[in-house]
Structure formats: C-alpha cells, structure tokens
C-alpha cells in the first residue's frame, strides 16, 4: 500500500512532523540515509530558547516552549529537557550595549527577559561565569534538552501511531506527472505517493534541482566539544553577544560547547555508514578559548570528544517552510541556519497543517521560498546568525 506521504530525513524536523501527521491517521513513511539525528539534529548544542531569536521566529519559539514543558510526557520518552534559562553575556562595552538594546526590544515584544549589569546578579544565576563579564540578558523560560533523545522520542511516538521508518535508505530522485508529484525513487525501490516533505538539510537542492528550483543555501560548520563529567557547575545555557560560543552542562555532568558559524570548504565524509565533518585544530582551539573566557572552570576539565556539524544557511538566517512552487505535493523544510532544534514543535505543527491543506495556528509567511525573489536585501552573503538551539 502506498504511503500518504514520504518524509525525507529523520532529523528533528522530519521526526516531529512525522509524529504530528501520524496523529491524523495518515500513512507516513520516513526515509533516512544514515540514522536518526545523524547530522544537524545530533550535533547541535540542544538549546531551547526564545531570547535572541529573529522576530519572525519568536512566536514559534514561544509556542514551542509551551510544548517542551510537557513534551517528555506527551511523547512517552525522556527528552532531557530542563528549563533553567539562558544567559547571554557581554565581554566588553560594545557587547553590553548590544545586549541591553536586544533585551529592551525583546521585552517590548512580550518576552520575559531582563538585563543584568551587576556581576553579582549574573553569578547568582551561574556562579561559574567569569568575573570579567560586564553584563548579560537573562530569559528564565529558556532551557535546553538532549538532542538525540528528543529525536528518538519523536520517532518512537510516531512509530506507535503507525509511522514507518526506513533507515539506511537514501532518496535519489523525485518524479512528477505533469505538475504533480508521482513517485519517490530511493536506493532500494520506487514509491508511489502524492506528497513528500524534504527535511534533509543540506541535501534538499539535489532533489529539487530537476524542477528548476533551488533554495539559496550556503554551507558552514560549527565545532562542538564535549568534556568529561564534572560536578554541577551550571544550570542555564551560556552564550555571548556575537554567538562565537554557546555552552551548557548536560544532565550527566558533561559540558557541551558549540562555536558560532565557521566558514568551511571541506567535504562531508562517510565512515561506517555515518556522516562526519572534521573541524580544524584552529577551530577547536578558538572554541575552547572563547569558552574559557566566559567560564574559566572549564580549563580543568578533560576533553572527551569533539566534532563538526554542517549548517545549511539561508541569506536571512531564517528557514524555508513552504510548498515547492510548480510541483504539487512537494514540501520543503530547510535552511534552519543552526537554530532549528528548539522550535521543532512549532515547525512540526506548521508543516503538518500545510501538508493537510489547513491553516496553521502560527504565521509562517516569513518562511516562504518566494521571499528571496521579492526582497533583494535578503541576498546578503553573510547572514546574521544567532545562537544555536
């Protein structure tokens, strides 16, 4: 029996949408080349934040935070979610002014955020923060979660509703009859279906190229470092004004540090059926240095692992959530620019409603593909990218 929809990619977007669609009774199949959370959804810091969001994403972040508070119960699987806040730190006067301005703006947009100019107030929230920090914003309703556990939570919940996952199978092409999707061709078979969601990150353009359409994406990496477990030193997520480093302490005591967006001209390497991006020694060093600057306690911890994560960047650092123009039945979710993890509940809702032909509760017009043609200001080759999560 043919599926009602094929979802390409078992990252958090694909799995969250599979779960939402599975609740409606649709026959859902998810095709994943590697493994769930094998790429961006697995390497991410795992931040669940509203602070620092670009304005179009803020409603999605607020909606998602409401869902995160009950997500483990809803999905029947522990996501590792902790709502301990987000501190964005200022290391100099320029950053202090930028953070103060951002906090005022986001407070006027309805976000529960405060500006702290006293290091004692900051260290009362996070004692391990360096005394050299000048100021910070604090959003107490932000938090963080375990990225791999969250993807698996969505996957297992979708499977309980009847969704089928095919791991180790790659989608090679889409075919249309006239202007309607007809088949999805994989490395193993040909699937007859009238609907397909492309939630495959950097691989999206390879599948839509034949239709004469491209999502304007550039590719970068983030360097991620994990330490050995330590005593509890930090509850909120820490970041800095320019996004150069973000860090959190996981529930098992390990610290996870993530760099900002870093330029990359390397290649994705496949090893033992898994994808890898290897950061340079210089990138690892700069990430550690930035982490030590805001949290000196890290210097005494053993470094256990480091890895790189690929980032699909749009010119305005906002995702594309849209129908593919000219081909009925094809939907795109791409270009999350390193900060799609925390808004996954909202994105799953939007995509589900879009695919069903219903109106989402959340505005999604800012994420339309056509915005790049209408607004030439979005062609800036250096998008302003905020913190991960």
Order of alpha helices (4+ residues) and beta strands (2+ residues): beta-alpha-beta-alpha-beta-alpha-beta-alpha-beta-alpha-beta-beta-alpha-beta-beta-beta-beta-beta-alpha-beta-beta-beta-beta-beta-beta-beta-alpha-beta-beta-beta-alpha-alpha
